[in-house]
Amino acid sequence: MYGKDTTKSTFDQLFEAVTSFTQNLKEREVDKYIKKFSLLKFILLMSFTQLNQLKSLRAISGALDEDNLAELIELTSISAAQISRKLRSDLLGVTQELFAEIIRQAGINQGFQRVRQELGRLYLIDSTVISLCFSRYRWADFRETKSGIKLHTRIRLLDGNTLPDKAVMSVARKADRTQMDELVVEDKDAFNVFDRAYLDYEKYDYYCEQNIRFASRLKSNALVEILEEYPLDDEGAIISDSKVILGKKNLTQMKNTLRIIKTTDSKGKIITIVTNDFSLSAQEIADIYRYRWQIEIFFKWIKQHLHVKHFFGTGEQAVELQLYIALITYCLLTLIKQKTGYTGTLLKLKRCLCACLYEPFPCFVKKLYGKGKRQSRGRCKVFHERIFQETLRQVIAGEADHLDDLTYDPIVL
């Protein structure tokens, strides 16, 4: 793996960003006393596991029976017990550094500098709950009969492509707004979009004072004092656009004014958006908030196609480590998509990549862009009226003797 020509196989190209992190690992002396199962080999093996959605430690161990994989990772065999011990090792910090480095590389390739010149860097913030077995994950406080964790994530959005930018794990019972300090980007050119679960008047005041732009949903029971109504565009989908102040007077009322925009979603339901940006039009704010749905699609994708709902370790360290490797794997797929210039779905790219993992990279690109060969002519169209008219003509003309033949097929005319 080390020192090889990384253009030889699709596997090498996929994990190029990971293998380039080798020097950092040497400087950190992460594998100082490790002879066989280094951190890099562990990440490659676990990322392969996520891509192929293997379901047990024995299945991971058995995957090395395939000579191609064993040769590329330079690991002929490893036991399920050794993988389990590695999951419990203190590797979270360096894995987070690798995640940050891959994000940096993907961000450069994706051209985030251009976004700053348009509307600023757009960040989408939300969390997803991953349910766990209560008897095996008692540390993951959620409900009386169920355990669970929350993956709080911040993603960037550009030209329809999503890229995770920051991730924080907590127990599922913990409120979303407790992670705002970790996830909200406090830059003047950043635009943070999050859901109403992150409602916090004190934080809103702080964001207004520091010129940190945000847009969020407003809860239905929020106390709103309307100070001014802005004129609307008759042709737009905006119901109202107001300058307001939130909270109960002399108790929770904010110091700074905000802007409330009411619009409708695709089903006609009224959505109330609160923001501290007064420079963009109401329609632009509404469109920006609609982008928030992309993070829901992201959560659904990694749960379905990277198998993050099943964990190979029961400890908090093992669970968080596996989540970070899944996010790294997603970023690696994004890098491959950028490298090939592919504009199709990430799922199709993943399926093609898994099928061509050991083939030369040009072969993978050719198959990715190639059109599938049709194996049949498809379902034959039956022209019932034409068959009837032809049969009627034959009967009238006295040419119907063939109708008694059992081999006659009226569909083939």
Buried (B, 14 or more C-beta within 10 A) or exposed (E): BEEEEBEEBBBBBBBBBBBEBBEEBEEEEBBEEEEEBBBBBBBBBBBBBBBBEBEEBEBBBEBBEEEEBBBBBBBEEBEBEBBBEBBEBEBBEBBBBBBEBBBEBBBEBBEBEEBEEEBBBBBBBBBBBBBBEBEEBEEBBBEEEBBBBBBBBBBBBBEEBBBBBBBBBBBBBBEBBEBBEEBBBEBEEBBBBBBBBBBBBEBBBBBBEEEBBBBBBBEEEBEBBEEEEBEBEEEEEBBBBBBBBBBEEEEEBBEBBBBBBBBEEEEEEEBBBBBBBEEBBBBEBBBBBBBBEBBEEBBEBBBEBBBBEEBBBBEBBBBBBBBBBBBBBBBBBBBBBBBBEBEEEBEEBBBBBEEBBBBBBEBBBEBBEEEEEEEEEEEEEEEEEEBEEEBEEBEEEEEEEEEEEEEEEBEEE
